[in-house]
Amino acid sequence: MQLVLSTFGTSLNRDNEGFVVTQQQMRQRLPADDISSIQISNGASITSDAVLLAIEKEIEIIFVDKQGKPQGRIWSPKYGSISTIRKGQLAFTQSRYATRWITDVISRKIHNQQALLLTMVKTAEQQQIAEKAILRLQNYQRKVDSLQAENVRDIASTLRGWEGAASHIYFDAMNIFLPEYMQFSQRTQHPAMDAMNACLNYGYGILYGKVEGALISAGIDPYIGILHRDEYNRPVLVYDVIEMYRIWIDYVVYGLACQQVITSDCYSVRKDGSYWLEGLGRRMIIQSVNDYLDELVEIDGLSRTRLTHLKLYTQNLAQKFKQYQ
């Protein structure tokens, strides 16, 4: 279970081998063994005793901003054989195998976008628009699959351009499935300029935290990237790996939007026209994303939760890196 502290004034303390959540006059005790991670937003607090218990139990603590994106993390020093894997990770980034890996990541992302478009279709008109978009996406996927180079730098700009063009096609087509009041003209991130982008950004922020935590626990350095490698003091490998899993957030957020449960009570609009999720909206996205990640699905013959499949992928990636030390 993930413990989320997102309400202003909420505090987390230690009680023997468990945690106590205090909010106004309400107190709730939670056994530490039932908690896998703790997420803390602005306005909430945690005591040092609670931090030490989390470290002892190998429970990750993530501090997030108002968009749900991780800003800091506390984790156990027991995670991963960092030095061994990191040496191989550095060697891998300079090898031709890194090129094949990142093109496969982007290819899988585009494939996932095609699959979600198909699952959303409800009418003949939607089918026609979706099929046209899928054909265009397939064209970009073939281009990505054909890319070859000895070093990722040689294809980085081309790959980013094709990935961006494919995403533009995808989001344009996905708009047809949304209620009119949730439709948007383009992806906006910092800040979001409409309610749909605010929800997507918050969901991606949650996923960033999951991916970063999985990489760290596998012993991988999230700051050594493949495609995203030139951003100072950023966990750039997270930006690479997350591309394969963004579709999970898209599925959840578009599902909520299509059910028309995202209302004006979920967000606020500032003077500059930017949209920000409020408490109700954040709780809705957090709960929906966590429920989805906890669902059992079969991948490569293994029935596991989606979050476990993500962790297994990073563990396998760590083993791949070790081969190059």
Backbone bond lengths (Angstrom), bond angles and torsions (degrees), N, CA, C in turn:
res aa  C-N    CA-C-N  psi(-1)  N-CA   C-N-CA  omega(-1)  CA-C   N-CA-C  phi
1 M - - - 1.460 - - 1.527 109.09 -
2 Q 1.320 115.78 138.02 1.460 120.72 174.01 1.514 108.98 -96.02
3 L 1.319 116.19 127.93 1.453 121.74 177.27 1.521 108.32 -94.05
4 V 1.335 116.83 121.33 1.463 122.24 -176.57 1.515 109.25 -114.63
5 L 1.338 116.72 121.33 1.458 122.57 176.45 1.523 107.78 -109.24
6 S 1.326 116.27 98.09 1.466 120.42 -173.41 1.517 113.43 -121.70
7 T 1.351 117.62 -1.09 1.460 121.44 -178.44 1.523 110.35 -98.59
8 F 1.314 116.57 133.05 1.470 121.16 -178.54 1.520 110.26 -57.12
9 G 1.342 116.05 133.51 1.457 121.15 178.06 1.516 115.00 90.72
10 T 1.323 117.83 -7.06 1.463 121.14 178.77 1.533 109.70 -72.11
11 S 1.321 116.66 140.31 1.464 120.45 178.53 1.515 110.46 -130.61
12 L 1.332 115.22 153.07 1.463 121.64 179.24 1.526 108.68 -123.41
13 N 1.333 116.04 124.20 1.452 122.23 -179.83 1.521 109.96 -124.94
14 R 1.326 115.47 169.27 1.466 121.32 177.20 1.521 109.79 -97.69
15 D 1.339 115.49 142.52 1.459 122.42 173.31 1.528 107.38 -136.18
16 N 1.333 116.79 95.31 1.469 122.15 -174.89 1.526 110.05 56.11
17 E 1.341 117.37 -114.69 1.466 121.05 -178.86 1.527 112.15 -101.06
18 G 1.310 116.43 24.35 1.457 120.94 179.50 1.521 111.30 -139.42
19 F 1.327 115.13 178.49 1.457 122.34 178.34 1.520 109.98 -112.63
20 V 1.325 115.34 152.07 1.457 121.34 174.01 1.522 108.71 -122.36
21 V 1.326 116.40 122.32 1.455 122.37 176.70 1.529 107.98 -97.03
22 T 1.323 116.35 125.37 1.459 121.48 -179.99 1.521 109.31 -117.61
23 Q 1.343 114.73 126.55 1.468 120.74 178.22 1.518 107.61 -139.24
24 Q 1.326 116.08 110.02 1.461 122.95 -173.99 1.536 108.58 55.36
25 Q 1.321 119.08 -117.14 1.462 121.40 -178.23 1.523 112.71 -97.24
26 M 1.334 117.08 5.07 1.464 120.26 -175.85 1.524 110.34 -101.61
27 R 1.349 116.17 135.93 1.462 122.02 177.09 1.532 108.71 -127.39
28 Q 1.323 115.80 135.94 1.461 120.53 178.97 1.523 109.28 -134.23
29 R 1.341 116.08 128.57 1.462 120.41 178.84 1.514 110.25 -96.85
30 L 1.339 117.17 135.52 1.456 122.95 -178.70 1.527 109.24 -129.60
31 P 1.344 118.56 127.71 1.468 120.82 176.20 1.524 110.71 -63.69
32 A 1.314 117.29 135.71 1.463 121.01 -178.51 1.528 111.52 -62.14
33 D 1.329 117.23 -33.02 1.465 120.67 -177.18 1.526 112.73 -67.53
34 D 1.338 117.40 -15.09 1.474 120.93 179.96 1.525 112.16 -89.62
35 I 1.337 117.79 -4.35 1.458 121.33 -172.52 1.528 110.51 -111.35
36 S 1.325 116.50 130.99 1.470 121.71 179.19 1.525 112.10 -99.49
37 S 1.338 117.43 -29.62 1.463 120.82 179.58 1.523 109.26 -157.08
38 I 1.335 115.20 158.55 1.461 122.16 179.28 1.520 107.74 -126.26
39 Q 1.331 116.86 125.84 1.464 121.84 178.90 1.521 109.19 -114.58
40 I 1.326 116.56 126.79 1.461 121.57 -174.87 1.525 110.06 -121.30
41 S 1.330 116.32 125.15 1.462 121.94 179.60 1.526 110.28 -100.80
42 N 1.344 115.14 177.20 1.462 121.49 178.57 1.523 110.61 -55.83
43 G 1.333 116.47 136.82 1.449 120.45 174.78 1.510 114.67 91.07
44 A 1.325 118.82 -9.91 1.458 122.85 176.34 1.527 108.57 -101.17
45 S 1.344 117.05 161.44 1.465 119.98 -176.28 1.521 110.79 -139.73
46 I 1.347 115.35 160.42 1.457 122.33 178.62 1.524 107.98 -141.39
47 T 1.320 117.63 139.35 1.454 121.22 -179.77 1.526 110.68 -83.77
48 S 1.339 115.43 161.30 1.466 119.69 178.78 1.527 111.31 -64.57
49 D 1.334 117.91 -34.15 1.470 120.25 177.25 1.524 111.10 -62.53
50 A 1.331 116.22 -39.55 1.465 120.16 178.07 1.528 110.54 -67.62
51 V 1.337 116.61 -37.77 1.463 120.76 177.23 1.524 110.28 -61.82
52 L 1.328 117.01 -45.67 1.464 121.02 -178.48 1.527 111.51 -64.90
53 L 1.330 117.51 -36.66 1.463 120.01 176.31 1.526 110.49 -65.32
54 A 1.333 116.20 -40.93 1.464 119.93 178.38 1.528 110.98 -62.32
55 I 1.324 116.85 -42.25 1.467 120.45 177.79 1.523 110.64 -62.77
56 E 1.337 116.09 -44.05 1.463 120.96 179.46 1.523 111.87 -59.66
57 K 1.329 116.21 -39.35 1.464 121.85 -178.04 1.534 112.54 -90.02
58 E 1.334 116.81 5.21 1.466 122.68 -178.50 1.528 112.17 56.86
59 I 1.342 114.37 43.52 1.465 121.91 176.54 1.524 107.58 -100.62
60 E 1.325 117.60 120.46 1.460 120.13 -179.21 1.524 110.59 -73.21
61 I 1.325 115.99 143.86 1.459 122.84 176.69 1.522 107.75 -117.15
62 I 1.323 116.76 124.56 1.461 122.04 -176.79 1.523 109.25 -120.94
63 F 1.330 116.71 127.80 1.458 122.17 173.72 1.522 108.26 -99.85
64 V 1.343 116.96 126.02 1.463 120.97 -175.13 1.517 110.62 -121.33
65 D 1.356 114.91 157.33 1.460 120.04 177.02 1.522 110.22 -89.54
66 K 1.331 116.39 -171.40 1.464 120.65 -176.03 1.522 112.81 -68.48
67 Q 1.333 116.86 -15.06 1.459 120.41 177.09 1.527 111.86 -96.43
68 G 1.343 116.66 6.62 1.452 120.84 178.20 1.515 114.43 80.86
69 K 1.329 117.43 6.30 1.462 121.02 -176.61 1.526 110.36 -89.41
70 P 1.340 117.92 134.86 1.467 121.05 -177.90 1.526 111.89 -60.57
71 Q 1.334 115.50 134.94 1.465 121.68 176.75 1.524 112.01 -116.69
72 G 1.317 116.50 -16.78 1.454 121.37 179.04 1.516 109.93 -166.28
73 R 1.335 116.27 159.91 1.459 119.69 -174.53 1.530 109.53 -151.52
74 I 1.323 114.84 140.89 1.464 121.56 172.30 1.517 106.87 -119.14
75 W 1.349 116.55 128.02 1.466 118.77 179.89 1.517 110.19 -140.12
76 S 1.320 114.26 165.47 1.456 120.61 -178.33 1.527 110.97 -71.39
77 P 1.341 118.55 143.08 1.466 120.64 176.72 1.525 112.54 -71.44
78 K 1.332 117.33 -3.44 1.465 121.03 -179.56 1.529 112.72 -80.00
79 Y 1.343 117.77 -11.18 1.456 121.35 -175.82 1.520 111.34 -64.69
80 G 1.343 114.57 125.03 1.470 121.49 165.45 1.517 117.35 56.90
81 S 1.330 117.22 158.22 1.467 122.21 172.04 1.525 106.85 -93.06
82 I 1.337 116.10 78.27 1.460 123.15 -167.80 1.529 112.80 -54.50
83 S 1.336 118.26 -49.91 1.463 120.06 -172.67 1.524 112.26 -64.34
84 T 1.319 117.61 -41.59 1.465 120.91 -178.89 1.521 111.44 -64.66
85 I 1.306 115.31 -48.75 1.465 119.81 -176.90 1.529 110.81 -69.91
86 R 1.324 117.08 -36.70 1.463 120.20 -177.66 1.524 111.42 -63.68
87 K 1.335 117.37 -38.33 1.464 119.83 178.16 1.527 110.32 -59.81
88 G 1.324 116.28 -45.99 1.454 119.81 178.11 1.515 112.77 -66.96
89 Q 1.337 115.50 -34.99 1.460 120.47 178.71 1.520 111.31 -61.68
90 L 1.328 116.58 -43.20 1.460 120.83 178.35 1.525 111.46 -62.99
91 A 1.330 116.01 -42.68 1.467 119.72 179.38 1.524 110.75 -66.16
92 F 1.323 116.92 -38.84 1.461 121.50 -179.68 1.516 111.75 -61.41
93 T 1.339 117.33 -41.64 1.466 120.49 -177.02 1.524 112.41 -62.38
94 Q 1.335 117.06 -22.98 1.459 120.87 -179.54 1.526 112.65 -96.92
95 S 1.326 117.17 1.83 1.466 120.45 -176.51 1.530 111.21 -97.33
96 R 1.332 115.80 165.21 1.467 120.04 177.80 1.522 111.51 -69.27
97 Y 1.351 116.44 -19.07 1.464 119.73 179.83 1.527 111.52 -69.39
98 A 1.329 116.45 -25.51 1.454 119.85 176.84 1.527 110.63 -64.80
99 T 1.334 117.02 -35.29 1.466 121.24 177.78 1.516 110.97 -62.59
100 R 1.325 116.09 -45.13 1.458 120.42 179.71 1.527 111.07 -65.65
101 W 1.335 115.62 -37.20 1.465 119.71 -179.09 1.528 111.14 -65.05
102 I 1.333 117.64 -47.49 1.452 119.47 -175.48 1.526 111.88 -72.37
103 T 1.325 118.51 -33.51 1.466 119.06 175.86 1.527 109.88 -67.29
104 D 1.325 117.28 -34.29 1.469 120.58 176.35 1.525 110.69 -66.44
105 V 1.332 116.98 -38.85 1.463 120.99 177.89 1.527 110.67 -60.70
106 I 1.332 117.49 -49.02 1.470 121.04 -178.67 1.523 110.82 -68.21
107 S 1.332 117.09 -37.22 1.462 120.33 177.01 1.525 111.14 -61.53
108 R 1.330 116.32 -42.35 1.468 120.25 178.75 1.519 110.94 -65.99
109 K 1.328 117.08 -36.34 1.460 120.03 177.09 1.534 110.96 -60.99
110 I 1.325 116.42 -46.89 1.468 120.35 -179.26 1.524 110.76 -66.01
111 H 1.334 116.77 -37.57 1.467 120.56 176.09 1.532 110.42 -61.67
112 N 1.319 117.17 -43.72 1.466 121.16 179.08 1.522 111.52 -62.75
113 Q 1.325 117.22 -37.13 1.458 120.62 177.97 1.525 111.18 -63.33
114 Q 1.327 116.41 -41.14 1.467 120.51 176.99 1.527 110.84 -61.86
115 A 1.327 116.35 -42.86 1.464 120.82 -178.24 1.522 111.59 -63.78
116 L 1.345 116.93 -41.89 1.459 119.18 -179.83 1.519 111.46 -67.62
117 L 1.318 117.31 -37.79 1.469 119.84 176.13 1.524 110.89 -56.40
118 L 1.315 116.37 -43.94 1.474 120.36 -179.68 1.523 112.02 -64.07
119 T 1.326 116.95 -40.14 1.468 119.71 -177.21 1.527 112.24 -70.72
120 M 1.327 118.06 -19.89 1.464 121.33 -176.43 1.524 112.64 -85.67
121 V 1.325 117.70 -16.15 1.470 122.07 -172.57 1.536 111.36 -64.75
122 K 1.329 115.38 130.92 1.466 121.34 177.69 1.531 112.89 -126.69
123 T 1.349 118.29 -23.61 1.457 121.68 -176.66 1.523 109.96 -127.41
124 A 1.342 115.40 166.41 1.466 120.85 179.14 1.529 110.76 -64.08
125 E 1.336 116.62 -37.53 1.465 120.37 178.95 1.529 110.56 -64.50
126 Q 1.329 116.11 -43.57 1.451 120.43 177.86 1.525 111.23 -63.84
127 Q 1.316 116.33 -37.56 1.463 121.32 178.91 1.528 110.81 -60.99
128 Q 1.311 116.11 -43.59 1.461 121.07 -179.02 1.529 111.03 -64.22
129 I 1.321 116.83 -45.63 1.466 120.74 -179.99 1.523 110.67 -66.26
130 A 1.324 116.65 -41.53 1.459 120.85 -179.48 1.527 111.28 -64.77
131 E 1.311 117.06 -43.82 1.469 120.38 -179.24 1.525 111.38 -63.44
132 K 1.332 116.97 -38.85 1.461 120.22 177.82 1.526 110.51 -63.58
133 A 1.348 116.25 -43.14 1.462 120.24 179.10 1.530 110.86 -65.70
134 I 1.317 116.88 -39.27 1.470 121.11 -179.10 1.523 111.27 -63.24
135 L 1.320 116.66 -39.84 1.470 119.78 177.57 1.522 110.90 -61.97
136 R 1.327 116.86 -40.55 1.460 120.32 178.68 1.532 110.74 -68.31
137 L 1.324 116.21 -38.30 1.463 120.18 177.89 1.527 111.45 -66.07
138 Q 1.333 116.06 -38.40 1.463 119.88 178.08 1.517 111.42 -62.16
139 N 1.319 116.08 -34.86 1.461 120.57 177.91 1.533 110.79 -63.36
140 Y 1.338 116.25 -43.84 1.470 119.41 177.77 1.526 111.39 -69.09
141 Q 1.321 116.70 -35.12 1.456 119.06 178.24 1.535 111.19 -63.54
142 R 1.322 116.42 -40.80 1.468 119.88 177.54 1.535 110.45 -63.69
143 K 1.327 116.44 -40.48 1.465 119.35 178.05 1.526 111.08 -61.16
144 V 1.339 115.86 -44.59 1.463 120.22 179.97 1.527 110.31 -62.26
145 D 1.322 116.63 -44.14 1.469 120.95 -178.84 1.533 112.41 -63.06
146 S 1.330 116.63 -26.35 1.463 120.17 -176.21 1.529 112.69 -86.01
147 L 1.334 117.15 -10.34 1.467 119.98 -177.09 1.531 111.53 -67.15
148 Q 1.321 115.91 133.77 1.457 121.37 176.36 1.520 109.39 -138.77
149 A 1.324 115.57 142.18 1.465 120.42 177.79 1.516 108.80 -167.51
150 E 1.309 116.17 157.40 1.459 120.82 176.85 1.519 111.53 -79.42
151 N 1.333 116.63 -23.78 1.451 121.05 -178.49 1.528 109.88 -137.96
152 V 1.319 116.99 139.42 1.462 121.50 -177.96 1.526 111.46 -58.55
153 R 1.326 117.17 -33.82 1.466 120.47 -178.73 1.533 112.03 -57.71
154 D 1.328 116.24 -29.61 1.466 119.96 -177.34 1.527 112.71 -69.57
155 I 1.332 117.36 -22.30 1.466 120.52 -177.26 1.522 112.48 -120.92
156 A 1.326 117.59 0.67 1.465 121.35 -171.52 1.530 112.78 -57.32
157 S 1.315 117.85 -49.62 1.463 120.48 -177.04 1.523 111.26 -65.28
158 T 1.349 116.33 -40.30 1.466 120.18 177.82 1.522 110.91 -63.33
159 L 1.321 116.23 -44.43 1.462 121.16 -178.26 1.528 111.05 -64.57
160 R 1.328 116.48 -42.00 1.465 119.52 177.87 1.535 110.88 -63.00
161 G 1.329 116.13 -40.30 1.458 119.92 179.70 1.518 112.42 -63.14
162 W 1.321 116.91 -45.24 1.464 120.70 -179.90 1.526 111.27 -68.51
163 E 1.326 116.77 -39.41 1.466 120.22 178.87 1.522 109.99 -63.91
164 G 1.338 116.81 -41.79 1.453 120.59 178.76 1.520 112.90 -65.71
165 A 1.334 116.55 -40.28 1.471 120.56 178.82 1.523 110.62 -65.28
166 A 1.329 116.60 -41.43 1.462 120.83 178.81 1.526 110.94 -63.63
167 S 1.333 117.37 -41.64 1.463 120.71 179.36 1.529 111.02 -64.51
168 H 1.329 116.98 -36.81 1.462 120.45 178.01 1.534 110.44 -62.92
169 I 1.320 117.19 -44.04 1.469 121.94 177.25 1.529 110.30 -60.91
170 Y 1.320 115.44 -44.38 1.463 122.01 -177.45 1.524 111.71 -62.31
171 F 1.328 117.44 -51.03 1.463 119.83 -177.09 1.529 111.58 -69.01
172 D 1.317 117.62 -33.66 1.468 119.98 175.05 1.526 110.54 -60.00
173 A 1.328 115.93 -43.98 1.460 120.07 -179.47 1.528 111.32 -70.62
174 M 1.328 117.52 -39.29 1.464 120.47 -178.49 1.530 111.92 -64.49
175 N 1.325 117.22 -22.06 1.460 121.12 179.86 1.525 112.52 -58.75
176 I 1.317 116.92 -30.89 1.466 120.06 -175.26 1.523 111.91 -67.49
177 F 1.318 117.88 -18.24 1.463 120.81 -178.82 1.527 112.33 -89.23
178 L 1.336 117.11 -8.92 1.453 121.17 -175.05 1.529 112.04 -89.36
179 P 1.339 117.92 149.67 1.466 120.05 168.31 1.523 108.80 -58.54
180 E 1.288 117.83 149.80 1.461 121.43 -173.58 1.521 112.15 -55.85
181 Y 1.345 117.67 -38.11 1.465 119.48 -176.17 1.528 112.71 -71.86
182 M 1.346 117.96 -11.28 1.461 121.69 179.93 1.527 112.34 -105.33
183 Q 1.321 118.02 -3.15 1.466 120.34 -178.01 1.535 110.35 -71.40
184 F 1.330 116.35 152.12 1.468 120.96 -178.20 1.519 110.15 -140.88
185 S 1.323 116.44 156.92 1.460 120.80 -174.52 1.528 112.78 -88.92
186 Q 1.343 117.21 -27.93 1.455 119.91 -179.33 1.529 110.21 -160.23
187 R 1.335 115.58 161.07 1.458 120.64 176.57 1.526 109.62 -73.97
188 T 1.328 115.81 127.61 1.459 121.50 175.22 1.522 108.04 -128.24
189 Q 1.333 115.85 138.44 1.454 118.13 -171.29 1.521 114.44 -115.67
190 H 1.318 118.17 -56.43 1.469 119.84 -171.73 1.526 110.92 -127.56
191 P 1.349 117.12 86.47 1.468 127.29 3.29 1.527 111.77 -96.86
192 A 1.330 116.10 175.24 1.464 121.18 174.11 1.519 109.57 -73.70
193 M 1.319 116.32 143.08 1.457 120.37 -178.71 1.529 112.41 -110.40
194 D 1.317 117.36 15.04 1.461 122.63 174.06 1.521 108.28 -160.83
195 A 1.328 116.00 167.74 1.464 120.83 -173.99 1.531 112.18 -66.28
196 M 1.324 116.91 -38.75 1.468 119.79 -177.18 1.524 110.69 -65.13
197 N 1.324 117.06 -44.21 1.457 120.07 178.69 1.524 111.59 -65.78
198 A 1.331 117.30 -34.31 1.464 120.60 176.95 1.526 110.20 -61.67
199 C 1.329 116.61 -41.66 1.471 121.10 179.49 1.530 110.99 -69.35
200 L 1.332 117.10 -44.24 1.459 120.20 178.46 1.523 110.83 -61.31
201 N 1.337 116.91 -45.66 1.458 120.38 -178.36 1.524 111.23 -61.47
202 Y 1.326 116.80 -41.09 1.464 119.63 -179.90 1.529 110.54 -66.79
203 G 1.326 116.07 -41.24 1.469 119.70 177.41 1.516 111.85 -63.37
204 Y 1.337 116.77 -43.50 1.471 119.76 177.22 1.527 110.58 -62.33
205 G 1.345 116.31 -35.88 1.458 119.74 178.22 1.519 111.39 -60.49
206 I 1.329 116.98 -42.57 1.464 121.16 176.28 1.518 110.21 -60.45
207 L 1.327 115.89 -44.12 1.467 120.40 -178.06 1.527 111.54 -67.35
208 Y 1.340 117.33 -35.88 1.467 120.13 175.10 1.529 109.75 -53.77
209 G 1.337 115.54 -46.10 1.451 120.13 -179.19 1.519 112.60 -62.46
210 K 1.335 116.84 -40.17 1.466 121.06 179.53 1.530 110.76 -65.23
211 V 1.336 116.08 -44.42 1.463 120.13 -178.60 1.524 110.61 -66.18
212 E 1.323 116.75 -45.78 1.459 119.92 -179.93 1.523 111.07 -60.70
213 G 1.346 116.51 -43.16 1.456 120.11 178.89 1.519 112.25 -63.02
214 A 1.337 116.93 -39.76 1.466 120.67 179.35 1.522 110.94 -65.81
215 L 1.338 117.17 -40.07 1.467 120.62 178.30 1.527 111.18 -64.45
216 I 1.322 116.68 -45.73 1.456 120.53 -178.60 1.525 111.00 -63.03
217 S 1.341 116.81 -46.10 1.465 119.72 -178.58 1.519 112.08 -65.98
218 A 1.341 117.74 -23.41 1.467 121.53 176.80 1.524 111.62 -83.58
219 G 1.330 117.18 -6.44 1.459 120.78 179.83 1.507 114.54 91.27
220 I 1.332 117.06 11.78 1.462 122.46 -178.30 1.521 109.72 -94.00
221 D 1.326 117.27 140.94 1.459 122.21 176.78 1.529 108.95 -82.88
222 P 1.340 119.03 111.65 1.462 120.90 -177.93 1.523 113.76 -69.88
223 Y 1.348 117.58 -8.58 1.460 121.07 -177.64 1.531 112.79 -92.74
224 I 1.338 117.55 0.13 1.463 121.10 176.70 1.524 107.48 -108.46
225 G 1.332 117.51 100.15 1.452 122.01 -174.48 1.517 113.36 -96.62
226 I 1.325 114.76 177.33 1.466 121.84 179.50 1.529 109.11 -110.01
227 L 1.327 117.07 -66.99 1.465 121.01 176.59 1.524 110.08 -83.16
228 H 1.338 116.15 -49.86 1.457 120.73 176.27 1.525 107.06 -86.80
229 R 1.334 116.78 96.43 1.462 119.44 -174.35 1.522 113.04 -133.00
230 D 1.316 118.18 3.05 1.463 120.28 -173.87 1.530 113.30 -115.52
231 E 1.355 117.27 14.72 1.451 119.58 -178.28 1.520 109.39 -101.72
232 Y 1.328 116.41 116.21 1.458 121.93 -174.97 1.532 111.01 -66.30
233 N 1.342 115.12 134.62 1.465 122.58 173.61 1.527 112.45 57.77
234 R 1.324 116.73 36.83 1.462 122.04 177.15 1.528 109.59 -125.35
235 P 1.352 117.43 143.86 1.470 119.72 177.61 1.525 110.40 -76.09
236 V 1.323 116.30 74.09 1.461 121.60 -167.09 1.537 113.67 -67.28
237 L 1.327 118.11 -27.48 1.465 118.07 178.06 1.525 110.52 -67.04
238 V 1.324 116.87 -29.40 1.463 120.93 175.11 1.524 109.71 -59.23
239 Y 1.355 116.20 -41.43 1.463 120.53 -179.51 1.533 111.25 -64.73
240 D 1.337 116.81 -29.12 1.467 120.55 176.76 1.528 111.20 -74.24
241 V 1.337 116.30 -54.13 1.469 121.37 -173.51 1.524 112.02 -65.89
242 I 1.337 116.85 -35.56 1.457 120.00 -174.74 1.521 113.04 -63.28
243 E 1.351 116.90 -22.36 1.460 119.79 -176.66 1.529 112.24 -57.51
244 M 1.326 117.23 -33.77 1.467 120.54 -179.29 1.523 112.38 -72.34
245 Y 1.336 116.78 -19.63 1.461 120.74 -171.25 1.526 114.00 -114.52
246 R 1.337 117.55 -0.87 1.469 119.71 179.24 1.532 111.10 -57.59
247 I 1.306 116.86 -29.95 1.459 121.37 -177.42 1.525 111.44 -59.61
248 W 1.331 117.36 -28.39 1.466 120.60 177.15 1.529 110.63 -61.75
249 I 1.319 116.31 -43.81 1.465 120.18 179.26 1.526 110.31 -69.76
250 D 1.333 116.78 -41.27 1.466 120.31 177.61 1.524 110.65 -56.27
251 Y 1.322 116.16 -45.72 1.469 120.59 -178.37 1.528 111.02 -60.57
252 V 1.325 116.89 -45.62 1.455 121.04 -178.46 1.522 111.29 -66.51
253 V 1.318 117.26 -49.39 1.466 120.76 -174.82 1.523 111.50 -68.84
254 Y 1.324 117.01 -43.13 1.473 118.74 177.92 1.526 110.81 -64.81
255 G 1.334 116.89 -34.12 1.460 119.78 176.50 1.517 111.57 -62.74
256 L 1.335 116.98 -44.28 1.470 120.88 178.04 1.524 111.00 -64.00
257 A 1.340 116.08 -41.40 1.464 120.02 -179.45 1.525 110.90 -64.61
258 C 1.317 116.87 -42.68 1.465 120.60 -179.03 1.526 111.67 -67.37
259 Q 1.331 116.77 -27.19 1.466 120.60 175.92 1.527 111.69 -80.30
260 Q 1.341 115.62 -5.63 1.469 123.17 178.29 1.527 112.40 58.74
261 V 1.335 115.75 37.72 1.462 120.01 177.03 1.534 111.08 -96.36
262 I 1.342 116.76 -8.25 1.467 120.16 175.98 1.524 107.70 -88.73
263 T 1.300 116.10 103.75 1.466 122.02 -175.93 1.530 110.52 -113.16
264 S 1.322 116.23 179.46 1.469 121.03 -179.32 1.525 111.85 -64.94
265 D 1.330 117.92 -16.88 1.460 120.56 176.22 1.525 111.68 -72.50
266 C 1.328 117.26 -14.99 1.465 121.78 -175.76 1.521 113.04 -86.83
267 Y 1.325 117.59 -13.54 1.465 119.56 -174.51 1.523 110.68 -149.76
268 S 1.320 114.75 166.40 1.465 120.86 175.25 1.521 108.13 -127.71
269 V 1.322 115.79 157.68 1.466 122.07 179.43 1.518 108.16 -117.97
270 R 1.333 116.47 124.80 1.464 121.00 -177.96 1.526 110.97 -87.93
271 K 1.311 115.96 174.33 1.460 121.20 -175.74 1.520 112.59 -61.76
272 D 1.347 116.61 -29.76 1.465 119.54 -179.70 1.529 112.59 -82.71
273 G 1.337 116.77 4.36 1.457 121.20 179.02 1.517 114.61 87.43
274 S 1.331 117.57 2.13 1.473 120.51 -179.93 1.523 110.86 -80.77
275 Y 1.337 115.21 150.72 1.459 122.80 -178.17 1.524 109.52 -108.59
276 W 1.352 116.05 136.58 1.457 122.09 -179.09 1.524 109.38 -134.48
277 L 1.333 116.63 132.60 1.457 120.21 178.23 1.522 110.36 -69.43
278 E 1.322 116.03 137.04 1.458 121.78 174.25 1.533 109.12 -98.34
279 G 1.326 116.48 -175.07 1.464 120.98 -173.25 1.514 114.14 -52.60
280 L 1.331 117.38 -48.36 1.458 120.63 -178.87 1.518 111.25 -61.13
281 G 1.328 116.37 -44.95 1.464 120.28 -179.18 1.518 111.73 -65.68
282 R 1.343 117.08 -42.39 1.460 119.90 179.30 1.522 111.38 -63.46
283 R 1.332 116.13 -44.55 1.471 119.23 179.94 1.522 111.31 -62.15
284 M 1.330 116.46 -39.28 1.458 120.57 -179.89 1.531 111.41 -63.84
285 I 1.330 116.97 -45.34 1.462 120.77 -179.81 1.529 110.70 -67.42
286 I 1.332 116.91 -45.15 1.466 120.64 -178.99 1.524 110.49 -59.22
287 Q 1.332 116.92 -49.62 1.466 120.36 -177.51 1.522 111.00 -64.01
288 S 1.327 117.18 -43.85 1.462 120.89 -177.70 1.523 111.70 -65.86
289 V 1.339 117.13 -42.49 1.461 120.81 179.13 1.528 110.91 -65.55
290 N 1.345 116.90 -45.64 1.464 119.63 -179.69 1.526 111.88 -63.89
291 D 1.328 117.24 -39.85 1.469 119.95 176.76 1.525 110.77 -61.24
292 Y 1.335 115.98 -41.70 1.464 120.41 -179.22 1.524 111.00 -66.25
293 L 1.326 116.66 -42.24 1.463 120.22 -179.80 1.521 111.94 -67.95
294 D 1.320 117.00 -24.28 1.468 120.96 -179.23 1.533 113.18 -87.98
295 E 1.323 117.44 -3.57 1.465 120.43 178.58 1.534 110.90 -72.09
296 L 1.323 116.33 141.93 1.458 121.26 175.97 1.526 109.88 -78.93
297 V 1.327 117.09 128.97 1.466 122.28 175.50 1.523 108.28 -137.91
298 E 1.313 115.61 153.94 1.463 119.50 179.53 1.525 110.23 -99.32
299 I 1.313 116.33 122.80 1.461 123.35 176.73 1.514 107.73 -132.34
300 D 1.338 116.29 126.29 1.461 121.76 -179.41 1.527 111.98 53.88
301 G 1.330 115.54 38.24 1.460 120.56 175.97 1.513 115.06 82.15
302 L 1.337 118.64 -0.76 1.458 122.15 -179.56 1.528 110.04 -108.84
303 S 1.315 117.22 128.38 1.455 122.25 176.72 1.530 108.33 -95.95
304 R 1.329 115.53 106.37 1.451 121.82 -178.05 1.532 108.66 -142.71
305 T 1.319 117.23 168.20 1.461 118.56 172.76 1.526 108.74 -68.38
306 R 1.311 116.37 157.43 1.472 119.51 178.52 1.525 110.78 -59.44
307 L 1.331 116.96 -39.69 1.459 119.73 179.83 1.527 110.81 -64.00
308 T 1.327 117.13 -38.25 1.467 120.28 177.50 1.524 110.75 -66.18
309 H 1.329 117.40 -39.05 1.474 120.30 176.85 1.535 110.16 -60.62
310 L 1.325 117.14 -39.73 1.463 120.91 176.88 1.527 110.51 -61.34
311 K 1.318 116.48 -44.77 1.467 120.59 -179.82 1.526 110.99 -65.41
312 L 1.330 117.19 -38.55 1.466 120.59 177.98 1.527 110.54 -63.92
313 Y 1.341 116.21 -37.58 1.463 119.37 178.57 1.528 110.47 -62.71
314 T 1.330 117.41 -45.25 1.464 119.32 -178.85 1.529 111.20 -67.45
315 Q 1.319 117.26 -33.40 1.470 119.87 176.28 1.525 110.82 -65.07
316 N 1.322 116.34 -41.44 1.470 120.07 177.07 1.528 110.97 -66.70
317 L 1.327 116.18 -35.46 1.462 120.43 177.93 1.528 110.02 -65.26
318 A 1.325 116.41 -39.28 1.465 120.52 177.55 1.528 111.12 -61.62
319 Q 1.328 116.22 -40.75 1.467 119.51 178.30 1.532 110.99 -65.99
320 K 1.330 116.22 -35.41 1.469 120.20 176.74 1.525 110.09 -63.88
321 F 1.344 116.54 -43.52 1.457 120.11 179.40 1.531 111.53 -61.70
322 K 1.320 117.88 -38.27 1.468 121.41 -177.27 1.524 111.97 -61.44
323 Q 1.324 116.66 -25.32 1.467 120.03 -179.62 1.527 111.82 -69.33
324 Y 1.342 117.26 -16.36 1.477 120.12 -173.46 1.523 112.73 -106.45
325 Q 1.328 118.76 8.10 1.474 119.01 -178.64 1.522 111.56 -74.31
